[in-house]
């Protein structure tokens, strides 16, 4: 059972499930981010856990980070709280799977994209629309060129376009796109591939495969954070874009 307000965590045999529980859209606020990090921290030294599975209650996996917390003096805390999730996922060094039914957008897309594996229903959509509101997605900017072709990564990041689960599978963003009524069954089949394997051997193999990328990711994330907070967020257009989103109007870009 869960002791958290915004997520549910459940451990069964060798699997830990973290379910986003802020329906209907599972918008990630600072409190929810801190809970995800705390749940992951609690699994770091549990050698019986082979895989962490991310799920969500509601009609969307996650519509992203709470835009109101991008503003003013909350921005730095929001960025730190969000990025602590990914730093902890690296520290965790366990297999991670996202099971997506519905849209995974913005920070929600970054969370699933950072997982080792993704299985999604045909109804799911993925994308990073941050540029349309005057900001950038730091995690996606780093990892998209690592997991999909660079030109497609740039197209998605610079246009903010959303893509279907079928296209996401085609470009290698997700592992498998399945009918919604088969999602649970297919996720269970996927998890079962690892059931008979040693958690410690899986961890060493994962580290050998991703260790170099993780080191580079952590170093570059610091640079991207600095760019976001100390350069981008001081531009007129970044503040106008976020303000326009909250006011439900089109932004008036000044290109400065």
N, C-alpha and C positions, 0 to 999 in steps of 0.2 A: 504494500500500500504506500501511498504518497503522503509526505508531510509538507508538500509544497502547495502554493496557491495557484500557480499558473501552469504547472506541468504535473504529470503523473509518472512516477517511476515504479517499475515492477521488475523483479528478477525471478526468472524461472529457469532452473537448471543452469546452462552456460550462457544464457541470453539475458541482457538487461534492456528493457524497453523504456524509452523516454517519450511520453506522449504530450505534445503541445495541447494545452487545455484552456484556450482562450477563444472559444467559438464566438461568432461563426468564422472569423477571418484569421484568428491566431496572430494578431499584430503583436510584434515583439517589443515590449517596453523594457526599460532598464531592469525592473524587478524580475521580469521573466528571464532576461538574459542571465542575471546573477543566479537564478535558480538552476538554469541549465548548467552553468559552470560548476555550481556546487554539487549537482548530481553527478557530473562527470568526475569531479575530484574524488567523490566517494567511491568511484570504481577503479581508480588508478592502481591500487594495491590489491585488488581482488583477482587473484590468479585463476579463479574458477570461471570468470567471465571471458568468453571468447569474442563476443560480438555485442555492440551496442546498436540497437535499432531505434530510429527516430520515426514516430508516427504523429498523427494529429487528429483531434476531434473537430468536427465542423465541416463547412463546405469548401474550405480552402486549407491547404497544408499550412501556408502562411503568406499573408499579403505583405510581409516585410516589417521593417522597423517603424516604430511610432514616429511619424514625421515631426510632431511637435517637440520631440526630444532631440531633434537635430539643431534646434535654435538656441541662441544665446549661451548662457553659462552651462546649459545641460549638454552641449555638444561633446565636450571633452569626456564627460562621464559616460555618455552613450557610446562613443567610439571605444573607450577602454572596456566597458562592460561587454560590448558585442565581440570585440576581438579577443577577449579573455576566453571566450568559448573555443575559438580555434587554437589558441595557444594550449589550452587544456586538452583538446582532442589530440594534439601532437604528443603531449606528455603522456596521455592515456595509452597510446600505442596498442589499441585493440581494433579489430575489424569494426567498421561502421557501415550501416546500411540505412538508407532512407526509403521508406515506403510511402509514396506520394499519391494521394487521391484528391485532385483539385489543384488549384493554382499554387505554385511556389514562385513568388515574385520578390524582387529586391533582396532584402536580407534573408527571406525565406529560401530563395534560390541559392544564395551563397551558402547557407547552412547545408542544404542537400548536396550541392555541388562539391563541397569539401569532404563529404562522406566517400568512403572507398567504393561503395556500390549504391545504385539507385534503381528501384523498380517502381514504375508509375502506371496508373490507369490511363486509358486512352483519353479520358476527359481532362487530364492534367495539362497545364501550361507552365512554361518556364520563361523567365526573362529578367532583365536588369533595367528597369525604366528610370533609374536615378537621373540620367542625363536630361530627361524631360522636365525635371524639377530643379535643375541647376546644380546637382552634386554628382559624385561618382561613387561606385561601389568598390571600396578598397580590396576586399577579399577576391571578388570576381576579377578585378583588373589584374591581380597576380596569378590566379589559378586558371582562368579560362584559356589563356594561351598555352598552358601546360597540358590541358586535357582535351582541347579541341583545336582544329586548325586555326592558325593565327588570323587569317583573313576573316573567317567566320566569327572568331572571338571579337575582332574589331568591329565587325558589322553589328553584332548584338550589343556590345558595350557602347558604341557611339550612336546607335539609332534608338536604343531602348525598346526595340521590338520584342514582342512575345512570340514564342514558338510552341507548337504542339508537342505532345509526348512522342508522337511518331517521328517528327523531325529531330527532336532531342536524341532519340535513339540512333537515328541515321548519322548524326554528326558526332556521336560518341559521348554526349553529355550524360546520358543515362545508360544503364545496362539493358533494360528491357521495358517495353511498353506492352501492356496486357489489358484485356477487357476488365471493366470495373468489377464485374461479378467474379472474376478470377484472381483479383489482386491478392487477397489473403492466402489463397491456395498457392499461387506462384511465389509469394514471399516465403511461405513455409518451405517450399521445395528448395528455394535458394539457400535459406538458412541451414537446411539439412545437409547441404554439401560439406559443411564444416564441422558437423556434430562429432564425427569420429576422429577428429584431428586434435593434436596437442595444443593447448592454448599458448604454451611457452614457445613451441616451435613456430606457430603462426605469428606470434609477436616478433620473434627474431627475423623471420622471413619478411614480414611487413617492414620492419626497420631497415633491413638490407635493401629493400626495394625503394623505400620512400625517404630514407635518411638524408640523402643529399638534398633532395627537393625541400624537405622540412627545414633544414638549416638555412637554405637560401630564402625560403619563405619568411622565416622569423626575422632575418636580417632586413629584408626588403620591406616587410610590413611596417617596421619602425619608420622607414623613409616615407612610405605612403601615408602613414598617419600624420607625419609632420606636414606633408604637402596638403592633406585634407584640412587639418585644423588651423595651420598657420599661414596658408596661402589661399586655398580655394575658398574657405569660409570667410575670408576677408574681402572677397570680391563682391561687387554690387549684385551681379547676376545670381550668385549662389543664394544670397539672402532674398532676392526678389523671387526666385523660383520656388523656394520653400514657403515663402509668405503667400504667393499666389495659389499654391496647392492647398494650403490651409483655408484660404478664402474662397476656394473653388472657382477660380478664374484663370484665364490664360496669362502667363507671365509676359511682362514687357521687357524684353532683353535690351540691355544697354551695351553689351559686348565689352564690359569692363568690370 
